[in-house]
Amino acid sequence: MSEQCSSQDCSGCSSGCSAQHEPQSLLAAPHEGTHVKHVIAVVSGKGGVGKSLVTSLMAIQMCRHGYKTAILDADITGPSIPAAFGLTERARGDETGIIPVETKSGIKVMSMNVLLDNAGDPVVWRGPVIGNAVKQFWTDVLWGDIDYMFVDMPPGTGDVPLTVFQSLPIDGILVVTSPQELVSMIVEKALRMSELMKVPILGIIENMSYFECPDCHGRHEIFGKSHVEESAKKFDIPHVAKLPMNPKFAAHSDAGDIETYGAKYLSETAEYLARTLES
C-alpha cells in the first residue's frame, strides 16, 4: 500500500503499488484471550503409527517440566485425545469464546469429541469444512496463557495439515514413524512439506521401535531393524527418540489415565524442545 493510499482494501485498486505484489500472510489471529508461546505440530505420513500417543506423552512431559501445556486435536474425523485422558466433560462456550476442557494435571484440550453430544457420532464433513473447524479451534477457543501447544495432526498432507501450517504460527514439526523400510519415504514427504511451508522439522520419534522382555530385559526388534538414525542423518534432523512396544501404553489409554503412567521415554525430547525453542 502506497503512502498516499487511504484505502484498506487493495482488491479494487488500480495503482499497482508494491503492496499488491507482496505475499500476504494467511496466519489467523488467535482469540484475544489466547497467548501461546510455542506451537508444535505432530505429524505422520501414514496412520496407525502412534501419533496421538506421542502427542499425549509430549504434552504430559512438558507439563511435568513445569510448562503450561495444551493439545489442539486437529484429527477431526478420528479424534482420540479425549479418550486417552479420560475426558468426558463437554467444552463450554459463551459470548467470549469456547472454553477448552482440562485434564487432571491441567493440560488444556480442544477436540471434536468434547463438542459432540455423543463421542461415537461420526463427523461426515468435506475437507474444507474440516479445515475451517480446525482453524476455529485456534481463533475461537479461549486458551489463555500457554507455553507449549501440541497439534495432533491427521496423517498425510491434505486439507487439514495445509490449514494448520498456513493458519497457525507453527514453530516446528515432530515426525512420528515406525521401524520399517518405508520410513525414509514417510520422512521425506514430511520434510518436503515442511520446506514448502517453511517450518523446520525439530525431531523424529520412532514408535514401536522395540520390545523389552520383562524377564530378561533384552530388546527385540519385532518389526525389523530400525532405520530412524539413517533417516535423521540423511535429512539432517537434529533429534531422534525411540518408543518401545509397551502394552501399558494401550492399557492406560484405554482406561483414560495416560497421565498416571510414569514412563519418561520422551523426557529427553521435552528437554530438547525447551533448549531449542527457549534459547
Secondary structure as a PSIPRED ss2 file (coil, helix, strand):
# PSIPRED VFORMAT (PSIPRED V4.0)

   1 M C   1.000  0.000  0.000
   2 S C   1.000  0.000  0.000
   3 E C   1.000  0.000  0.000
   4 Q C   1.000  0.000  0.000
   5 C C   1.000  0.000  0.000
   6 S C   1.000  0.000  0.000
   7 S C   1.000  0.000  0.000
   8 Q C   1.000  0.000  0.000
   9 D C   1.000  0.000  0.000
  10 C C   1.000  0.000  0.000
  11 S C   1.000  0.000  0.000
  12 G C   1.000  0.000  0.000
  13 C C   1.000  0.000  0.000
  14 S C   1.000  0.000  0.000
  15 S C   1.000  0.000  0.000
  16 G C   1.000  0.000  0.000
  17 C C   1.000  0.000  0.000
  18 S H   0.000  1.000  0.000
  19 A H   0.000  1.000  0.000
  20 Q H   0.000  1.000  0.000
  21 H H   0.000  1.000  0.000
  22 E C   1.000  0.000  0.000
  23 P C   1.000  0.000  0.000
  24 Q C   1.000  0.000  0.000
  25 S C   1.000  0.000  0.000
  26 L C   1.000  0.000  0.000
  27 L C   1.000  0.000  0.000
  28 A C   1.000  0.000  0.000
  29 A C   1.000  0.000  0.000
  30 P C   1.000  0.000  0.000
  31 H C   1.000  0.000  0.000
  32 E C   1.000  0.000  0.000
  33 G C   1.000  0.000  0.000
  34 T E   0.000  0.000  1.000
  35 H E   0.000  0.000  1.000
  36 V E   0.000  0.000  1.000
  37 K E   0.000  0.000  1.000
  38 H E   0.000  0.000  1.000
  39 V E   0.000  0.000  1.000
  40 I E   0.000  0.000  1.000
  41 A E   0.000  0.000  1.000
  42 V E   0.000  0.000  1.000
  43 V E   0.000  0.000  1.000
  44 S C   1.000  0.000  0.000
  45 G C   1.000  0.000  0.000
  46 K C   1.000  0.000  0.000
  47 G C   1.000  0.000  0.000
  48 G C   1.000  0.000  0.000
  49 V C   1.000  0.000  0.000
  50 G C   1.000  0.000  0.000
  51 K H   0.000  1.000  0.000
  52 S H   0.000  1.000  0.000
  53 L H   0.000  1.000  0.000
  54 V H   0.000  1.000  0.000
  55 T H   0.000  1.000  0.000
  56 S H   0.000  1.000  0.000
  57 L H   0.000  1.000  0.000
  58 M H   0.000  1.000  0.000
  59 A H   0.000  1.000  0.000
  60 I H   0.000  1.000  0.000
  61 Q H   0.000  1.000  0.000
  62 M H   0.000  1.000  0.000
  63 C H   0.000  1.000  0.000
  64 R H   0.000  1.000  0.000
  65 H C   1.000  0.000  0.000
  66 G C   1.000  0.000  0.000
  67 Y C   1.000  0.000  0.000
  68 K C   1.000  0.000  0.000
  69 T E   0.000  0.000  1.000
  70 A E   0.000  0.000  1.000
  71 I E   0.000  0.000  1.000
  72 L E   0.000  0.000  1.000
  73 D E   0.000  0.000  1.000
  74 A C   1.000  0.000  0.000
  75 D C   1.000  0.000  0.000
  76 I C   1.000  0.000  0.000
  77 T C   1.000  0.000  0.000
  78 G C   1.000  0.000  0.000
  79 P C   1.000  0.000  0.000
  80 S C   1.000  0.000  0.000
  81 I H   0.000  1.000  0.000
  82 P H   0.000  1.000  0.000
  83 A H   0.000  1.000  0.000
  84 A H   0.000  1.000  0.000
  85 F C   1.000  0.000  0.000
  86 G C   1.000  0.000  0.000
  87 L C   1.000  0.000  0.000
  88 T C   1.000  0.000  0.000
  89 E C   1.000  0.000  0.000
  90 R C   1.000  0.000  0.000
  91 A C   1.000  0.000  0.000
  92 R E   0.000  0.000  1.000
  93 G E   0.000  0.000  1.000
  94 D E   0.000  0.000  1.000
  95 E C   1.000  0.000  0.000
  96 T C   1.000  0.000  0.000
  97 G E   0.000  0.000  1.000
  98 I E   0.000  0.000  1.000
  99 I E   0.000  0.000  1.000
 100 P C   1.000  0.000  0.000
 101 V E   0.000  0.000  1.000
 102 E E   0.000  0.000  1.000
 103 T C   1.000  0.000  0.000
 104 K C   1.000  0.000  0.000
 105 S C   1.000  0.000  0.000
 106 G C   1.000  0.000  0.000
 107 I C   1.000  0.000  0.000
 108 K E   0.000  0.000  1.000
 109 V E   0.000  0.000  1.000
 110 M E   0.000  0.000  1.000
 111 S C   1.000  0.000  0.000
 112 M H   0.000  1.000  0.000
 113 N H   0.000  1.000  0.000
 114 V H   0.000  1.000  0.000
 115 L C   1.000  0.000  0.000
 116 L C   1.000  0.000  0.000
 117 D C   1.000  0.000  0.000
 118 N C   1.000  0.000  0.000
 119 A C   1.000  0.000  0.000
 120 G C   1.000  0.000  0.000
 121 D C   1.000  0.000  0.000
 122 P C   1.000  0.000  0.000
 123 V C   1.000  0.000  0.000
 124 V C   1.000  0.000  0.000
 125 W C   1.000  0.000  0.000
 126 R C   1.000  0.000  0.000
 127 G H   0.000  1.000  0.000
 128 P H   0.000  1.000  0.000
 129 V H   0.000  1.000  0.000
 130 I H   0.000  1.000  0.000
 131 G H   0.000  1.000  0.000
 132 N H   0.000  1.000  0.000
 133 A H   0.000  1.000  0.000
 134 V H   0.000  1.000  0.000
 135 K H   0.000  1.000  0.000
 136 Q H   0.000  1.000  0.000
 137 F H   0.000  1.000  0.000
 138 W H   0.000  1.000  0.000
 139 T H   0.000  1.000  0.000
 140 D C   1.000  0.000  0.000
 141 V E   0.000  0.000  1.000
 142 L C   1.000  0.000  0.000
 143 W C   1.000  0.000  0.000
 144 G E   0.000  0.000  1.000
 145 D E   0.000  0.000  1.000
 146 I E   0.000  0.000  1.000
 147 D E   0.000  0.000  1.000
 148 Y E   0.000  0.000  1.000
 149 M E   0.000  0.000  1.000
 150 F E   0.000  0.000  1.000
 151 V E   0.000  0.000  1.000
 152 D E   0.000  0.000  1.000
 153 M C   1.000  0.000  0.000
 154 P C   1.000  0.000  0.000
 155 P C   1.000  0.000  0.000
 156 G C   1.000  0.000  0.000
 157 T C   1.000  0.000  0.000
 158 G C   1.000  0.000  0.000
 159 D H   0.000  1.000  0.000
 160 V H   0.000  1.000  0.000
 161 P H   0.000  1.000  0.000
 162 L H   0.000  1.000  0.000
 163 T H   0.000  1.000  0.000
 164 V H   0.000  1.000  0.000
 165 F H   0.000  1.000  0.000
 166 Q H   0.000  1.000  0.000
 167 S H   0.000  1.000  0.000
 168 L C   1.000  0.000  0.000
 169 P C   1.000  0.000  0.000
 170 I C   1.000  0.000  0.000
 171 D C   1.000  0.000  0.000
 172 G E   0.000  0.000  1.000
 173 I E   0.000  0.000  1.000
 174 L E   0.000  0.000  1.000
 175 V E   0.000  0.000  1.000
 176 V E   0.000  0.000  1.000
 177 T E   0.000  0.000  1.000
 178 S C   1.000  0.000  0.000
 179 P C   1.000  0.000  0.000
 180 Q C   1.000  0.000  0.000
 181 E C   1.000  0.000  0.000
 182 L C   1.000  0.000  0.000
 183 V H   0.000  1.000  0.000
 184 S H   0.000  1.000  0.000
 185 M H   0.000  1.000  0.000
 186 I H   0.000  1.000  0.000
 187 V H   0.000  1.000  0.000
 188 E H   0.000  1.000  0.000
 189 K H   0.000  1.000  0.000
 190 A H   0.000  1.000  0.000
 191 L H   0.000  1.000  0.000
 192 R H   0.000  1.000  0.000
 193 M H   0.000  1.000  0.000
 194 S H   0.000  1.000  0.000
 195 E H   0.000  1.000  0.000
 196 L H   0.000  1.000  0.000
 197 M H   0.000  1.000  0.000
 198 K C   1.000  0.000  0.000
 199 V C   1.000  0.000  0.000
 200 P C   1.000  0.000  0.000
 201 I E   0.000  0.000  1.000
 202 L E   0.000  0.000  1.000
 203 G E   0.000  0.000  1.000
 204 I E   0.000  0.000  1.000
 205 I E   0.000  0.000  1.000
 206 E E   0.000  0.000  1.000
 207 N C   1.000  0.000  0.000
 208 M C   1.000  0.000  0.000
 209 S C   1.000  0.000  0.000
 210 Y C   1.000  0.000  0.000
 211 F E   0.000  0.000  1.000
 212 E E   0.000  0.000  1.000
 213 C C   1.000  0.000  0.000
 214 P C   1.000  0.000  0.000
 215 D C   1.000  0.000  0.000
 216 C C   1.000  0.000  0.000
 217 H C   1.000  0.000  0.000
 218 G C   1.000  0.000  0.000
 219 R E   0.000  0.000  1.000
 220 H E   0.000  0.000  1.000
 221 E C   1.000  0.000  0.000
 222 I C   1.000  0.000  0.000
 223 F C   1.000  0.000  0.000
 224 G C   1.000  0.000  0.000
 225 K C   1.000  0.000  0.000
 226 S C   1.000  0.000  0.000
 227 H C   1.000  0.000  0.000
 228 V H   0.000  1.000  0.000
 229 E H   0.000  1.000  0.000
 230 E H   0.000  1.000  0.000
 231 S H   0.000  1.000  0.000
 232 A H   0.000  1.000  0.000
 233 K H   0.000  1.000  0.000
 234 K H   0.000  1.000  0.000
 235 F C   1.000  0.000  0.000
 236 D C   1.000  0.000  0.000
 237 I C   1.000  0.000  0.000
 238 P C   1.000  0.000  0.000
 239 H C   1.000  0.000  0.000
 240 V E   0.000  0.000  1.000
 241 A E   0.000  0.000  1.000
 242 K E   0.000  0.000  1.000
 243 L C   1.000  0.000  0.000
 244 P C   1.000  0.000  0.000
 245 M C   1.000  0.000  0.000
 246 N C   1.000  0.000  0.000
 247 P H   0.000  1.000  0.000
 248 K H   0.000  1.000  0.000
 249 F H   0.000  1.000  0.000
 250 A H   0.000  1.000  0.000
 251 A H   0.000  1.000  0.000
 252 H H   0.000  1.000  0.000
 253 S H   0.000  1.000  0.000
 254 D H   0.000  1.000  0.000
 255 A H   0.000  1.000  0.000
 256 G C   1.000  0.000  0.000
 257 D C   1.000  0.000  0.000
 258 I H   0.000  1.000  0.000
 259 E H   0.000  1.000  0.000
 260 T H   0.000  1.000  0.000
 261 Y C   1.000  0.000  0.000
 262 G C   1.000  0.000  0.000
 263 A C   1.000  0.000  0.000
 264 K C   1.000  0.000  0.000
 265 Y C   1.000  0.000  0.000
 266 L C   1.000  0.000  0.000
 267 S H   0.000  1.000  0.000
 268 E H   0.000  1.000  0.000
 269 T H   0.000  1.000  0.000
 270 A H   0.000  1.000  0.000
 271 E H   0.000  1.000  0.000
 272 Y H   0.000  1.000  0.000
 273 L H   0.000  1.000  0.000
 274 A H   0.000  1.000  0.000
 275 R H   0.000  1.000  0.000
 276 T H   0.000  1.000  0.000
 277 L H   0.000  1.000  0.000
 278 E H   0.000  1.000  0.000
 279 S C   1.000  0.000  0.000
